[in-house]
Amino acid sequence: MTGGLAYGGASSNTTLAESVDGPCGCGDFPAVHGSTSGPRLGWIVGGGVEYMLAPHWTVKAEYRYYDLGSVTYALPAIVQTTDTGVPFFGASTASHVAFTGNIARAGVNFGF
């Protein structure tokens, strides 16, 4: 078993676009973009096994789970306008992302 501090770079990009099926008299469909990136601090846990096949030869398997936390970031307001450019709809939006993952490794070792 193992556990401890985890550190790594993480990034997220979000694009939110509106579309309407059928006629609506709408202008161009709006789209907004947002992103976040930077170093993250979290935790990691895992474990592994190793088995001796023959003198000097072993096989191993390891698993790790890491959690670098989560973040919520705002996106610009999405605004829909009519064909004449008059705004008739607006919404504030945000994106939420969790930076977690799994790592699995397997190997064969030869000891001298």
Biopython code that builds the backbone (N, CA, C, O; Angstrom):
import numpy as np
from Bio.PDB.StructureBuilder import StructureBuilder

atoms = [
    (1, "MET", "N", (0.844, -1.179, 0.000)),
    (1, "MET", "CA", (0.000, 0.000, 0.000)),
    (1, "MET", "C", (0.884, 1.236, 0.000)),
    (1, "MET", "O", (1.986, 1.237, 0.549)),
    (2, "THR", "N", (0.382, 2.270, -0.619)),
    (2, "THR", "CA", (1.096, 3.531, -0.650)),
    (2, "THR", "C", (0.092, 4.672, -0.625)),
    (2, "THR", "O", (-1.072, 4.486, -0.977)),
    (3, "GLY", "N", (0.522, 5.809, -0.226)),
    (3, "GLY", "CA", (-0.329, 6.989, -0.217)),
    (3, "GLY", "C", (0.509, 8.217, 0.043)),
    (3, "GLY", "O", (1.605, 8.134, 0.599)),
    (4, "GLY", "N", (-0.010, 9.347, -0.359)),
    (4, "GLY", "CA", (0.746, 10.559, -0.099)),
    (4, "GLY", "C", (0.243, 11.739, -0.882)),
    (4, "GLY", "O", (-0.897, 11.779, -1.345)),
    (5, "LEU", "N", (1.127, 12.695, -1.016)),
    (5, "LEU", "CA", (0.864, 13.955, -1.675)),
    (5, "LEU", "C", (0.994, 13.792, -3.184)),
    (5, "LEU", "O", (1.902, 13.111, -3.661)),
    (6, "ALA", "N", (0.093, 14.412, -3.932)),
    (6, "ALA", "CA", (0.159, 14.397, -5.395)),
    (6, "ALA", "C", (0.224, 15.832, -5.890)),
    (6, "ALA", "O", (-0.424, 16.717, -5.332)),
    (7, "TYR", "N", (0.998, 16.059, -6.927)),
    (7, "TYR", "CA", (1.158, 17.381, -7.508)),
    (7, "TYR", "C", (1.206, 17.215, -9.013)),
    (7, "TYR", "O", (1.890, 16.322, -9.514)),
    (8, "GLY", "N", (0.491, 18.059, -9.743)),
    (8, "GLY", "CA", (0.541, 17.964, -11.193)),
    (8, "GLY", "C", (-0.151, 19.144, -11.847)),
    (8, "GLY", "O", (-0.926, 19.863, -11.216)),
    (9, "GLY", "N", (0.139, 19.325, -13.108)),
    (9, "GLY", "CA", (-0.518, 20.354, -13.899)),
    (9, "GLY", "C", (-1.818, 19.809, -14.460)),
    (9, "GLY", "O", (-1.885, 18.649, -14.867)),
    (10, "ALA", "N", (-2.843, 20.633, -14.483)),
    (10, "ALA", "CA", (-4.136, 20.217, -15.004)),
    (10, "ALA", "C", (-4.767, 21.373, -15.762)),
    (10, "ALA", "O", (-4.533, 22.538, -15.440)),
    (11, "SER", "N", (-5.568, 21.047, -16.771)),
    (11, "SER", "CA", (-6.261, 22.088, -17.528)),
    (11, "SER", "C", (-7.622, 21.589, -17.969)),
    (11, "SER", "O", (-7.850, 20.387, -18.104)),
    (12, "SER", "N", (-8.518, 22.532, -18.189)),
    (12, "SER", "CA", (-9.864, 22.228, -18.666)),
    (12, "SER", "C", (-10.289, 23.328, -19.626)),
    (12, "SER", "O", (-10.030, 24.507, -19.384)),
    (13, "ASN", "N", (-10.941, 22.941, -20.715)),
    (13, "ASN", "CA", (-11.481, 23.880, -21.691)),
    (13, "ASN", "C", (-12.948, 23.549, -21.906)),
    (13, "ASN", "O", (-13.303, 22.381, -22.058)),
    (14, "THR", "N", (-13.798, 24.559, -21.919)),
    (14, "THR", "CA", (-15.232, 24.367, -22.110)),
    (14, "THR", "C", (-15.729, 25.282, -23.217)),
    (14, "THR", "O", (-15.388, 26.464, -23.260)),
    (15, "THR", "N", (-16.533, 24.730, -24.106)),
    (15, "THR", "CA", (-17.234, 25.512, -25.113)),
    (15, "THR", "C", (-18.710, 25.197, -24.986)),
    (15, "THR", "O", (-19.102, 24.030, -24.978)),
    (16, "LEU", "N", (-19.521, 26.220, -24.887)),
    (16, "LEU", "CA", (-20.968, 26.063, -24.787)),
    (16, "LEU", "C", (-21.586, 26.786, -25.968)),
    (16, "LEU", "O", (-21.384, 27.987, -26.144)),
    (17, "ALA", "N", (-22.340, 26.053, -26.777)),
    (17, "ALA", "CA", (-22.955, 26.639, -27.963)),
    (17, "ALA", "C", (-24.451, 26.363, -27.940)),
    (17, "ALA", "O", (-24.896, 25.306, -27.492)),
    (18, "GLU", "N", (-25.214, 27.326, -28.427)),
    (18, "GLU", "CA", (-26.672, 27.173, -28.500)),
    (18, "GLU", "C", (-27.059, 26.818, -29.916)),
    (18, "GLU", "O", (-26.460, 27.301, -30.877)),
    (19, "SER", "N", (-28.063, 25.973, -30.040)),
    (19, "SER", "CA", (-28.650, 25.692, -31.344)),
    (19, "SER", "C", (-30.138, 25.488, -31.151)),
    (19, "SER", "O", (-30.587, 25.045, -30.094)),
    (20, "VAL", "N", (-30.898, 25.816, -32.185)),
    (20, "VAL", "CA", (-32.356, 25.708, -32.149)),
    (20, "VAL", "C", (-32.809, 24.917, -33.357)),
    (20, "VAL", "O", (-32.400, 25.201, -34.483)),
    (21, "ASP", "N", (-33.665, 23.910, -33.123)),
    (21, "ASP", "CA", (-34.229, 23.146, -34.231)),
    (21, "ASP", "C", (-35.454, 23.873, -34.769)),
    (21, "ASP", "O", (-36.283, 24.355, -33.998)),
    (22, "GLY", "N", (-35.565, 23.949, -36.055)),
    (22, "GLY", "CA", (-36.738, 24.575, -36.667)),
    (22, "GLY", "C", (-36.583, 26.079, -36.778)),
    (22, "GLY", "O", (-35.600, 26.648, -36.304)),
    (23, "PRO", "N", (-37.572, 26.729, -37.413)),
    (23, "PRO", "CA", (-37.505, 28.184, -37.585)),
    (23, "PRO", "C", (-37.705, 28.913, -36.256)),
    (23, "PRO", "O", (-38.535, 28.515, -35.439)),
    (24, "CYS", "N", (-36.934, 29.987, -36.049)),
    (24, "CYS", "CA", (-37.085, 30.734, -34.803)),
    (24, "CYS", "C", (-36.899, 32.230, -34.997)),
    (24, "CYS", "O", (-37.161, 32.990, -34.065)),
    (25, "GLY", "N", (-36.466, 32.682, -36.144)),
    (25, "GLY", "CA", (-36.211, 34.106, -36.329)),
    (25, "GLY", "C", (-35.002, 34.572, -35.547)),
    (25, "GLY", "O", (-34.856, 35.762, -35.268)),
    (26, "CYS", "N", (-34.129, 33.632, -35.191)),
    (26, "CYS", "CA", (-32.947, 33.949, -34.388)),
    (26, "CYS", "C", (-31.827, 34.455, -35.281)),
    (26, "CYS", "O", (-31.779, 34.158, -36.475)),
    (27, "GLY", "N", (-30.956, 35.199, -34.701)),
    (27, "GLY", "CA", (-29.734, 35.592, -35.387)),
    (27, "GLY", "C", (-28.730, 34.451, -35.310)),
    (27, "GLY", "O", (-29.101, 33.284, -35.184)),
    (28, "ASP", "N", (-27.476, 34.800, -35.387)),
    (28, "ASP", "CA", (-26.424, 33.780, -35.257)),
    (28, "ASP", "C", (-26.514, 33.106, -33.896)),
    (28, "ASP", "O", (-26.816, 33.758, -32.896)),
    (29, "PHE", "N", (-26.259, 31.824, -33.855)),
    (29, "PHE", "CA", (-26.292, 31.086, -32.595)),
    (29, "PHE", "C", (-25.025, 31.403, -31.802)),
    (29, "PHE", "O", (-23.916, 31.290, -32.323)),
    (30, "PRO", "N", (-25.193, 31.798, -30.549)),
    (30, "PRO", "CA", (-24.021, 32.200, -29.758)),
    (30, "PRO", "C", (-23.236, 31.000, -29.242)),
    (30, "PRO", "O", (-23.758, 29.894, -29.101)),
    (31, "ALA", "N", (-21.967, 31.263, -28.968)),
    (31, "ALA", "CA", (-21.096, 30.267, -28.333)),
    (31, "ALA", "C", (-20.154, 31.022, -27.401)),
    (31, "ALA", "O", (-19.714, 32.128, -27.716)),
    (32, "VAL", "N", (-19.846, 30.424, -26.257)),
    (32, "VAL", "CA", (-18.901, 31.012, -25.312)),
    (32, "VAL", "C", (-17.845, 29.977, -24.962)),
    (32, "VAL", "O", (-18.071, 28.772, -25.066)),
    (33, "HIS", "N", (-16.702, 30.468, -24.549)),
    (33, "HIS", "CA", (-15.568, 29.601, -24.238)),
    (33, "HIS", "C", (-14.980, 30.010, -22.883)),
    (33, "HIS", "O", (-15.016, 31.182, -22.506)),
    (34, "GLY", "N", (-14.449, 29.039, -22.171)),
    (34, "GLY", "CA", (-13.764, 29.308, -20.917)),
    (34, "GLY", "C", (-12.725, 28.241, -20.678)),
    (34, "GLY", "O", (-12.803, 27.150, -21.242)),
    (35, "SER", "N", (-11.755, 28.548, -19.846)),
    (35, "SER", "CA", (-10.712, 27.564, -19.548)),
    (35, "SER", "C", (-10.057, 27.885, -18.214)),
    (35, "SER", "O", (-10.175, 28.991, -17.685)),
    (36, "THR", "N", (-9.375, 26.898, -17.697)),
    (36, "THR", "CA", (-8.557, 27.059, -16.501)),
    (36, "THR", "C", (-7.366, 26.120, -16.624)),
    (36, "THR", "O", (-7.468, 25.059, -17.240)),
    (37, "SER", "N", (-6.253, 26.503, -16.046)),
    (37, "SER", "CA", (-5.082, 25.626, -16.043)),
    (37, "SER", "C", (-4.141, 26.083, -14.939)),
    (37, "SER", "O", (-4.204, 27.219, -14.468)),
    (38, "GLY", "N", (-3.284, 25.182, -14.548)),
    (38, "GLY", "CA", (-2.289, 25.509, -13.539)),
    (38, "GLY", "C", (-1.927, 24.306, -12.699)),
    (38, "GLY", "O", (-2.487, 23.223, -12.868)),
    (39, "PRO", "N", (-0.988, 24.502, -11.793)),
    (39, "PRO", "CA", (-0.581, 23.394, -10.924)),
    (39, "PRO", "C", (-1.663, 23.073, -9.899)),
    (39, "PRO", "O", (-2.367, 23.967, -9.429)),
    (40, "ARG", "N", (-1.792, 21.805, -9.558)),
    (40, "ARG", "CA", (-2.799, 21.343, -8.589)),
    (40, "ARG", "C", (-2.103, 20.481, -7.545)),
    (40, "ARG", "O", (-1.147, 19.766, -7.845)),
    (41, "LEU", "N", (-2.593, 20.560, -6.327)),
    (41, "LEU", "CA", (-2.078, 19.782, -5.210)),
    (41, "LEU", "C", (-3.194, 18.879, -4.708)),
    (41, "LEU", "O", (-4.326, 19.335, -4.542)),
    (42, "GLY", "N", (-2.898, 17.605, -4.463)),
    (42, "GLY", "CA", (-3.919, 16.674, -4.005)),
    (42, "GLY", "C", (-3.301, 15.480, -3.300)),
    (42, "GLY", "O", (-2.283, 15.594, -2.617)),
    (43, "TRP", "N", (-3.942, 14.331, -3.481)),
    (43, "TRP", "CA", (-3.485, 13.122, -2.802)),
    (43, "TRP", "C", (-3.529, 11.931, -3.750)),
    (43, "TRP", "O", (-4.182, 11.965, -4.792)),
    (44, "ILE", "N", (-2.808, 10.864, -3.357)),
    (44, "ILE", "CA", (-2.741, 9.642, -4.154)),
    (44, "ILE", "C", (-2.692, 8.438, -3.220)),
    (44, "ILE", "O", (-2.050, 8.485, -2.171)),
    (45, "VAL", "N", (-3.370, 7.361, -3.604)),
    (45, "VAL", "CA", (-3.313, 6.094, -2.872)),
    (45, "VAL", "C", (-3.185, 4.969, -3.889)),
    (45, "VAL", "O", (-3.559, 5.119, -5.052)),
    (46, "GLY", "N", (-2.651, 3.838, -3.432)),
    (46, "GLY", "CA", (-2.529, 2.710, -4.334)),
    (46, "GLY", "C", (-1.870, 1.518, -3.669)),
    (46, "GLY", "O", (-1.619, 1.499, -2.464)),
    (47, "GLY", "N", (-1.608, 0.548, -4.484)),
    (47, "GLY", "CA", (-0.978, -0.664, -4.001)),
    (47, "GLY", "C", (-0.481, -1.490, -5.163)),
    (47, "GLY", "O", (-0.699, -1.158, -6.328)),
    (48, "GLY", "N", (0.188, -2.569, -4.823)),
    (48, "GLY", "CA", (0.708, -3.430, -5.867)),
    (48, "GLY", "C", (1.130, -4.780, -5.329)),
    (48, "GLY", "O", (1.197, -4.998, -4.119)),
    (49, "VAL", "N", (1.414, -5.684, -6.256)),
    (49, "VAL", "CA", (1.890, -7.024, -5.915)),
    (49, "VAL", "C", (3.063, -7.358, -6.823)),
    (49, "VAL", "O", (3.160, -6.864, -7.946)),
    (50, "GLU", "N", (3.959, -8.211, -6.312)),
    (50, "GLU", "CA", (5.080, -8.696, -7.104)),
    (50, "GLU", "C", (5.249, -10.177, -6.813)),
    (50, "GLU", "O", (5.150, -10.606, -5.664)),
    (51, "TYR", "N", (5.505, -10.960, -7.859)),
    (51, "TYR", "CA", (5.587, -12.404, -7.729)),
    (51, "TYR", "C", (6.863, -12.888, -8.414)),
    (51, "TYR", "O", (7.161, -12.499, -9.543)),
    (52, "MET", "N", (7.624, -13.758, -7.702)),
    (52, "MET", "CA", (8.834, -14.315, -8.278)),
    (52, "MET", "C", (8.486, -15.517, -9.155)),
    (52, "MET", "O", (7.913, -16.502, -8.689)),
    (53, "LEU", "N", (8.850, -15.411, -10.444)),
    (53, "LEU", "CA", (8.600, -16.498, -11.396)),
    (53, "LEU", "C", (9.710, -17.544, -11.351)),
    (53, "LEU", "O", (9.455, -18.748, -11.386)),
    (54, "ALA", "N", (10.911, -17.068, -11.276)),
    (54, "ALA", "CA", (12.099, -17.930, -11.283)),
    (54, "ALA", "C", (13.233, -17.122, -10.657)),
    (54, "ALA", "O", (13.089, -15.915, -10.463)),
    (55, "PRO", "N", (14.353, -17.762, -10.339)),
    (55, "PRO", "CA", (15.470, -16.977, -9.803)),
    (55, "PRO", "C", (15.781, -15.792, -10.733)),
    (55, "PRO", "O", (15.947, -15.971, -11.940)),
    (56, "HIS", "N", (15.853, -14.623, -10.178)),
    (56, "HIS", "CA", (16.150, -13.365, -10.869)),
    (56, "HIS", "C", (14.966, -12.770, -11.645)),
    (56, "HIS", "O", (15.080, -11.643, -12.127)),
    (57, "TRP", "N", (13.838, -13.474, -11.787)),
    (57, "TRP", "CA", (12.706, -12.963, -12.581)),
    (57, "TRP", "C", (11.466, -12.769, -11.705)),
    (57, "TRP", "O", (11.068, -13.669, -10.965)),
    (58, "THR", "N", (10.857, -11.563, -11.804)),
    (58, "THR", "CA", (9.596, -11.299, -11.115)),
    (58, "THR", "C", (8.637, -10.593, -12.068)),
    (58, "THR", "O", (9.057, -9.970, -13.043)),
    (59, "VAL", "N", (7.367, -10.700, -11.776)),
    (59, "VAL", "CA", (6.336, -9.920, -12.471)),
    (59, "VAL", "C", (5.639, -9.062, -11.421)),
    (59, "VAL", "O", (5.551, -9.440, -10.252)),
    (60, "LYS", "N", (5.150, -7.915, -11.846)),
    (60, "LYS", "CA", (4.494, -7.033, -10.880)),
    (60, "LYS", "C", (3.317, -6.318, -11.527)),
    (60, "LYS", "O", (3.261, -6.147, -12.744)),
    (61, "ALA", "N", (2.368, -5.902, -10.671)),
    (61, "ALA", "CA", (1.225, -5.093, -11.091)),
    (61, "ALA", "C", (1.002, -4.033, -10.012)),
    (61, "ALA", "O", (1.081, -4.323, -8.819)),
    (62, "GLU", "N", (0.725, -2.809, -10.444)),
    (62, "GLU", "CA", (0.506, -1.702, -9.514)),
    (62, "GLU", "C", (-0.726, -0.915, -9.950)),
    (62, "GLU", "O", (-1.056, -0.869, -11.135)),
    (63, "TYR", "N", (-1.400, -0.300, -8.986)),
    (63, "TYR", "CA", (-2.561, 0.550, -9.257)),
    (63, "TYR", "C", (-2.465, 1.787, -8.372)),
    (63, "TYR", "O", (-2.112, 1.687, -7.197)),
    (64, "ARG", "N", (-2.778, 2.944, -8.931)),
    (64, "ARG", "CA", (-2.814, 4.202, -8.179)),
    (64, "ARG", "C", (-4.090, 4.963, -8.550)),
    (64, "ARG", "O", (-4.527, 4.944, -9.701)),
    (65, "TYR", "N", (-4.679, 5.632, -7.555)),
    (65, "TYR", "CA", (-5.799, 6.554, -7.767)),
    (65, "TYR", "C", (-5.356, 7.917, -7.249)),
    (65, "TYR", "O", (-4.868, 8.032, -6.125)),
    (66, "TYR", "N", (-5.528, 8.952, -8.077)),
    (66, "TYR", "CA", (-5.150, 10.291, -7.625)),
    (66, "TYR", "C", (-6.340, 11.242, -7.705)),
    (66, "TYR", "O", (-7.244, 11.074, -8.524)),
    (67, "ASP", "N", (-6.312, 12.245, -6.831)),
    (67, "ASP", "CA", (-7.354, 13.265, -6.775)),
    (67, "ASP", "C", (-6.664, 14.610, -6.586)),
    (67, "ASP", "O", (-6.087, 14.883, -5.533)),
    (68, "LEU", "N", (-6.731, 15.443, -7.615)),
    (68, "LEU", "CA", (-6.137, 16.772, -7.562)),
    (68, "LEU", "C", (-7.194, 17.846, -7.318)),
    (68, "LEU", "O", (-6.971, 19.021, -7.609)),
    (69, "GLY", "N", (-8.335, 17.444, -6.787)),
    (69, "GLY", "CA", (-9.376, 18.405, -6.444)),
    (69, "GLY", "C", (-10.260, 18.752, -7.628)),
    (69, "GLY", "O", (-10.187, 18.122, -8.684)),
    (70, "SER", "N", (-11.085, 19.748, -7.440)),
    (70, "SER", "CA", (-11.995, 20.186, -8.490)),
    (70, "SER", "C", (-12.021, 21.709, -8.517)),
    (70, "SER", "O", (-11.567, 22.372, -7.584)),
    (71, "VAL", "N", (-12.551, 22.238, -9.587)),
    (71, "VAL", "CA", (-12.638, 23.681, -9.756)),
    (71, "VAL", "C", (-13.898, 24.015, -10.549)),
    (71, "VAL", "O", (-14.304, 23.266, -11.437)),
    (72, "THR", "N", (-14.503, 25.137, -10.219)),
    (72, "THR", "CA", (-15.625, 25.680, -10.981)),
    (72, "THR", "C", (-15.191, 27.038, -11.512)),
    (72, "THR", "O", (-14.694, 27.874, -10.757)),
    (73, "TYR", "N", (-15.378, 27.260, -12.813)),
    (73, "TYR", "CA", (-15.011, 28.553, -13.385)),
    (73, "TYR", "C", (-16.159, 29.077, -14.243)),
    (73, "TYR", "O", (-16.856, 28.321, -14.919)),
    (74, "ALA", "N", (-16.329, 30.386, -14.191)),
    (74, "ALA", "CA", (-17.426, 31.035, -14.902)),
    (74, "ALA", "C", (-17.108, 31.164, -16.384)),
    (74, "ALA", "O", (-15.955, 31.340, -16.777)),
    (75, "LEU", "N", (-18.143, 31.075, -17.189)),
    (75, "LEU", "CA", (-18.043, 31.337, -18.618)),
    (75, "LEU", "C", (-18.708, 32.682, -18.884)),
    (75, "LEU", "O", (-19.547, 33.115, -18.094)),
    (76, "PRO", "N", (-18.358, 33.347, -19.967)),
    (76, "PRO", "CA", (-19.066, 34.586, -20.297)),
    (76, "PRO", "C", (-20.558, 34.294, -20.492)),
    (76, "PRO", "O", (-20.937, 33.174, -20.833)),
    (77, "ALA", "N", (-21.386, 35.296, -20.276)),
    (77, "ALA", "CA", (-22.827, 35.124, -20.470)),
    (77, "ALA", "C", (-23.107, 34.788, -21.933)),
    (77, "ALA", "O", (-22.511, 35.365, -22.842)),
    (78, "ILE", "N", (-24.013, 33.854, -22.140)),
    (78, "ILE", "CA", (-24.428, 33.499, -23.498)),
    (78, "ILE", "C", (-25.690, 34.309, -23.809)),
    (78, "ILE", "O", (-26.667, 34.255, -23.062)),
    (79, "VAL", "N", (-25.665, 35.048, -24.902)),
    (79, "VAL", "CA", (-26.764, 35.953, -25.248)),
    (79, "VAL", "C", (-27.240, 35.639, -26.658)),
    (79, "VAL", "O", (-26.443, 35.596, -27.595)),
    (80, "GLN", "N", (-28.542, 35.420, -26.805)),
    (80, "GLN", "CA", (-29.158, 35.174, -28.112)),
    (80, "GLN", "C", (-29.850, 36.456, -28.563)),
    (80, "GLN", "O", (-30.512, 37.126, -27.771)),
    (81, "THR", "N", (-29.693, 36.787, -29.828)),
    (81, "THR", "CA", (-30.342, 37.970, -30.385)),
    (81, "THR", "C", (-31.271, 37.579, -31.518)),
    (81, "THR", "O", (-31.151, 36.491, -32.082)),
    (82, "THR", "N", (-32.193, 38.463, -31.846)),
    (82, "THR", "CA", (-33.070, 38.265, -33.002)),
    (82, "THR", "C", (-32.282, 38.552, -34.267)),
    (82, "THR", "O", (-31.128, 38.975, -34.207)),
    (83, "ASP", "N", (-32.911, 38.319, -35.418)),
    (83, "ASP", "CA", (-32.262, 38.613, -36.695)),
    (83, "ASP", "C", (-31.901, 40.090, -36.817)),
    (83, "ASP", "O", (-30.986, 40.447, -37.560)),
    (84, "THR", "N", (-32.619, 40.953, -36.086)),
    (84, "THR", "CA", (-32.346, 42.393, -36.148)),
    (84, "THR", "C", (-31.314, 42.824, -35.116)),
    (84, "THR", "O", (-30.979, 44.006, -35.039)),
    (85, "GLY", "N", (-30.804, 41.887, -34.319)),
    (85, "GLY", "CA", (-29.756, 42.194, -33.353)),
    (85, "GLY", "C", (-30.241, 42.562, -31.965)),
    (85, "GLY", "O", (-29.441, 42.975, -31.125)),
    (86, "VAL", "N", (-31.542, 42.421, -31.702)),
    (86, "VAL", "CA", (-32.091, 42.741, -30.389)),
    (86, "VAL", "C", (-31.928, 41.530, -29.475)),
    (86, "VAL", "O", (-32.407, 40.446, -29.806)),
    (87, "PRO", "N", (-31.258, 41.692, -28.326)),
    (87, "PRO", "CA", (-31.106, 40.542, -27.423)),
    (87, "PRO", "C", (-32.452, 40.157, -26.797)),
    (87, "PRO", "O", (-33.214, 41.015, -26.350)),
    (88, "PHE", "N", (-32.728, 38.835, -26.775)),
    (88, "PHE", "CA", (-33.963, 38.385, -26.134)),
    (88, "PHE", "C", (-33.727, 37.246, -25.160)),
    (88, "PHE", "O", (-34.677, 36.802, -24.514)),
    (89, "PHE", "N", (-32.532, 36.765, -25.029)),
    (89, "PHE", "CA", (-32.234, 35.671, -24.117)),
    (89, "PHE", "C", (-30.809, 35.818, -23.634)),
    (89, "PHE", "O", (-29.909, 36.103, -24.424)),
    (90, "GLY", "N", (-30.594, 35.627, -22.342)),
    (90, "GLY", "CA", (-29.241, 35.653, -21.797)),
    (90, "GLY", "C", (-29.145, 34.691, -20.624)),
    (90, "GLY", "O", (-30.105, 34.520, -19.872)),
    (91, "ALA", "N", (-28.008, 34.076, -20.472)),
    (91, "ALA", "CA", (-27.822, 33.127, -19.371)),
    (91, "ALA", "C", (-26.378, 33.160, -18.900)),
    (91, "ALA", "O", (-25.447, 33.194, -19.705)),
    (92, "SER", "N", (-26.206, 33.148, -17.593)),
    (92, "SER", "CA", (-24.878, 33.012, -17.019)),
    (92, "SER", "C", (-24.599, 31.528, -16.837)),
    (92, "SER", "O", (-25.481, 30.775, -16.425)),
    (93, "THR", "N", (-23.399, 31.112, -17.137)),
    (93, "THR", "CA", (-23.049, 29.692, -17.070)),
    (93, "THR", "C", (-21.708, 29.510, -16.369)),
    (93, "THR", "O", (-20.918, 30.446, -16.241)),
    (94, "ALA", "N", (-21.476, 28.290, -15.921)),
    (94, "ALA", "CA", (-20.207, 27.929, -15.290)),
    (94, "ALA", "C", (-19.889, 26.485, -15.649)),
    (94, "ALA", "O", (-20.773, 25.711, -16.018)),
    (95, "SER", "N", (-18.636, 26.143, -15.536)),
    (95, "SER", "CA", (-18.179, 24.780, -15.795)),
    (95, "SER", "C", (-17.526, 24.243, -14.529)),
    (95, "SER", "O", (-16.789, 24.958, -13.850)),
    (96, "HIS", "N", (-17.800, 22.982, -14.217)),
    (96, "HIS", "CA", (-17.214, 22.329, -13.041)),
    (96, "HIS", "C", (-16.459, 21.088, -13.519)),
    (96, "HIS", "O", (-16.996, 20.290, -14.287)),
    (97, "VAL", "N", (-15.231, 20.928, -13.070)),
    (97, "VAL", "CA", (-14.426, 19.780, -13.474)),
    (97, "VAL", "C", (-13.688, 19.222, -12.263)),
    (97, "VAL", "O", (-13.195, 19.972, -11.420)),
    (98, "ALA", "N", (-13.620, 17.894, -12.190)),
    (98, "ALA", "CA", (-12.866, 17.197, -11.145)),
    (98, "ALA", "C", (-11.624, 16.584, -11.791)),
    (98, "ALA", "O", (-11.723, 15.893, -12.805)),
    (99, "PHE", "N", (-10.475, 16.834, -11.210)),
    (99, "PHE", "CA", (-9.217, 16.309, -11.721)),
    (99, "PHE", "C", (-8.851, 15.047, -10.945)),
    (99, "PHE", "O", (-8.114, 15.108, -9.961)),
    (100, "THR", "N", (-9.369, 13.905, -11.391)),
    (100, "THR", "CA", (-9.089, 12.612, -10.774)),
    (100, "THR", "C", (-8.653, 11.647, -11.865)),
    (100, "THR", "O", (-8.899, 11.882, -13.048)),
    (101, "GLY", "N", (-8.006, 10.561, -11.461)),
    (101, "GLY", "CA", (-7.606, 9.593, -12.465)),
    (101, "GLY", "C", (-7.081, 8.309, -11.855)),
    (101, "GLY", "O", (-6.888, 8.195, -10.644)),
    (102, "ASN", "N", (-6.856, 7.350, -12.735)),
    (102, "ASN", "CA", (-6.362, 6.028, -12.379)),
    (102, "ASN", "C", (-5.093, 5.749, -13.164)),
    (102, "ASN", "O", (-4.971, 6.127, -14.329)),
    (103, "ILE", "N", (-4.158, 5.088, -12.517)),
    (103, "ILE", "CA", (-2.918, 4.673, -13.170)),
    (103, "ILE", "C", (-2.722, 3.189, -12.877)),
    (103, "ILE", "O", (-2.710, 2.780, -11.716)),
    (104, "ALA", "N", (-2.569, 2.390, -13.919)),
    (104, "ALA", "CA", (-2.283, 0.960, -13.758)),
    (104, "ALA", "C", (-0.976, 0.650, -14.493)),
    (104, "ALA", "O", (-0.746, 1.113, -15.610)),
    (105, "ARG", "N", (-0.137, -0.135, -13.842)),
    (105, "ARG", "CA", (1.149, -0.509, -14.444)),
    (105, "ARG", "C", (1.392, -1.998, -14.226)),
    (105, "ARG", "O", (0.978, -2.573, -13.219)),
    (106, "ALA", "N", (2.064, -2.598, -15.183)),
    (106, "ALA", "CA", (2.478, -3.990, -15.067)),
    (106, "ALA", "C", (3.914, -4.084, -15.586)),
    (106, "ALA", "O", (4.321, -3.308, -16.450)),
    (107, "GLY", "N", (4.666, -5.028, -15.057)),
    (107, "GLY", "CA", (6.044, -5.127, -15.490)),
    (107, "GLY", "C", (6.667, -6.478, -15.209)),
    (107, "GLY", "O", (6.153, -7.284, -14.433)),
    (108, "VAL", "N", (7.779, -6.694, -15.861)),
    (108, "VAL", "CA", (8.614, -7.879, -15.650)),
    (108, "VAL", "C", (9.988, -7.360, -15.252)),
    (108, "VAL", "O", (10.525, -6.469, -15.910)),
    (109, "ASN", "N", (10.564, -7.904, -14.185)),
    (109, "ASN", "CA", (11.867, -7.470, -13.690)),
    (109, "ASN", "C", (12.883, -8.601, -13.757)),
    (109, "ASN", "O", (12.549, -9.766, -13.540)),
    (110, "PHE", "N", (14.108, -8.249, -14.054)),
    (110, "PHE", "CA", (15.226, -9.187, -13.976)),
    (110, "PHE", "C", (16.228, -8.610, -12.994)),
    (110, "PHE", "O", (16.707, -7.491, -13.176)),
    (111, "GLY", "N", (16.550, -9.373, -11.949)),
    (111, "GLY", "CA", (17.533, -8.926, -10.960)),
    (111, "GLY", "C", (18.892, -9.519, -11.231)),
    (111, "GLY", "O", (19.016, -10.726, -11.440)),
    (112, "PHE", "N", (19.917, -8.682, -11.230)),
    (112, "PHE", "CA", (21.288, -9.161, -11.478)),
    (112, "PHE", "C", (21.895, -9.746, -10.244)),
    (112, "PHE", "O", (23.040, -10.196, -10.273)),
]
sb = StructureBuilder()
sb.init_structure("model")
sb.init_model(0)
sb.init_chain("A")
sb.init_seg("    ")
for serial, (resi, resn, name, xyz) in enumerate(atoms, 1):
    if name == "N":
        sb.init_residue(resn, " ", resi, " ")
    sb.init_atom(name, np.array(xyz, "f"), 0.0, 1.0, " ", f" {name:<3s}", serial, name[0])
structure = sb.get_structure()
